[in-house]
Amino acid sequence: MMIPIFIYPITLVRVGYIDLDFIIQTYTKNYLDTEITLREDYISQLQGEYNENYFGLTEAEKSNIQIKLRDQRDVLSMLRYNLLFWDRTGEIRDDIILQIIQRDLIESIKKTSELEGFSMVLDNTGNFIYGSEDINLTDRVLFRLDEKLLDLQNNEPLAPLSLELEENIDILSTEN
């Protein structure tokens, strides 16, 4: 008696997990520290150029630089406040910063999953019992987030945070 054998395509699914709480804790602190340092450096540079070229600047140029300095100081104050609040409570008070961090986390998890061939990524606080270290993507996602911080350091950091978020939303919506 012969038994017919049907060959069904088998889809292999790679599943990984991350320690989302650890990633959020690590990246949020690193993001705020990086933004603060970049903006402090930019303010210092801009103030130095302003002082050095004061007598050669027109009134319009002086006004423009003063507006930039004021705007950057405002953002810096907001970032410092959020860092202080984060250190004390583990919460971000400003929605724009929260949205930027969430966007960066989602992009990095998605990119890591795609590059490493994972079909599904779970949070280790979810409904799973065991996960071996070879499917733990936490360090790889943190690596992608560190790359984002390096990109941030290599770019002009000086658009208001809300504009940065809007530009990236436009980019993400055109990709889908």
N, C-alpha and C positions, 0 to 999 in steps of 0.2 A: 504494500500500500504506500502510495506516495502522498506526502503532505505538501501542498503547494506552499511555497515560501514567497511571501510578498516582501519586497524590500521597500521599507518606508524611509524617507529621508530623515536622518537624525540630525537635529539641530543641537549643536553644542553650545551651552550657555556657561559663560565664565562669570562667576559671582565673586565680588570682593566686598570688603567692608572698610569703614573708616571710623576713627574716633572723632566724631564731629565736635564734641565739646572741647577736646584738646586743640583741634584745628581752629575753632572759633577763638579760643583763649589766646592762642599763639599769634594768629594772624591779626587779630584786632589790635593787640598791643604793638606788634611790629608795624602795622599800617599807620597807626597814630604817631608812633615815634618817628617813622620815616617822613611823614607829611610835616610834622613839626620841625624837624631838622632842615628839610628842604626849604620850607618857608622862612625859617630864621636866617638861613644862608642867603636866600634871595632878598630879603628885606635889608640885610646888612650890605649886600652888594649894591642894591638900588640906592640905599642911603649914601653909600660911599661915592657912587657916581654922581649923585645929586650934589653932595658937598664939594666934590672935586671940580665939577663943571658949573657951579652955581652962577658965576658971573658971565658965563658964555651962553646960558640958557635964556630963551625968551620967556615971557610971563606965561604963555600958553604951555610951553614945555615944563616949566616949573609946576604949574597947576596939574598937569597930566601926571607927573611923577608923584606929586603929593597925593593925588587920588589913588594911584596904584599902591602907594605905601599904606594909606589908610585902609584900603580894601584888604591888603595882605595882612595887616595887623589885626583886622576884624576876624579874618579866617583863622589866623594863628591863635587868637584868644578863644575862639570857638573850639578849635582842636585841643588846646590845653585843657579847657573845661571838660571836654568829653574824655580826655585821658584821665584826668583826676577822678571824674565820676566813674569811669570804667574800673580804675584801680580800687575804688571804694566799694562799688556795688556790682560790678560785672555787667553793667548796662550802658548802652549808648543813648545819649539824650537827643541827639540831632538826627532827624530822619534821613537827611542827605547822606551823612556818613554811614548810617546803618544800611541804606540802600546800596552804597558803593561796596561795602564789605560783603553784603549778601551777593551782589552781582559777581564780585571777584571769586567768592567761594564756589558759586554755582558753575562759573566758567571753568575754574580749575578742576573741579570734580568731573565735569563733562569732558574736558580735554584729556585728563588722566585716563578716564574710562575708555575713551575712543582710542587713544594712542596705545594703551596696554591691552586692548581687546576684551574689555569687560562688558558684559551685557547688562549687568545689574550691580549696583553698589548699595550696600545697606549701611545704616548707622549701627554701631555696636551697642547702642542702648535699645535697639529695636527688638523684634521678635526672632532672634536667632540664638542658638545654644552654643555653637562652637564655630570658631574661625581660626584657621592656621595662619601663621605669620606670612606665608607666601601669598595669601590673598588680601593681606592688610595693606590698603592703599594710603593710609594716613600720611606716611613720610613722603610719598610721591605727590600727593596733593599739596602738602606743605612746600615741596620743592617748586611746584608750579606757581604757588603764591609768592614764594621768594623771587621767582623770575619776574612777577608783576611788580614787586617792590624795586627790583633793579631797573626795570623799564621806567618806573616812576622817577627814579634818581637820574636817569639819563635823558629825560625829557624836560621841557620847560614846565615846571609844576604850577604855573601861576594863573591858570584859568580858575575862576571860582569853581568850587566843588560841584555846584549845581549844573554848571555848563559841562563839566567832565561827564557827569552822569547822563545828561541829555544826549551828548554826542555818542556815548556807548549804547544807549537805548536805540538811537537811530541805526547804528551799525548792526545791533542784534536783530532789529526788526527787518532789515533788508536781507539778512542771512536766511531767515525762515521763509 
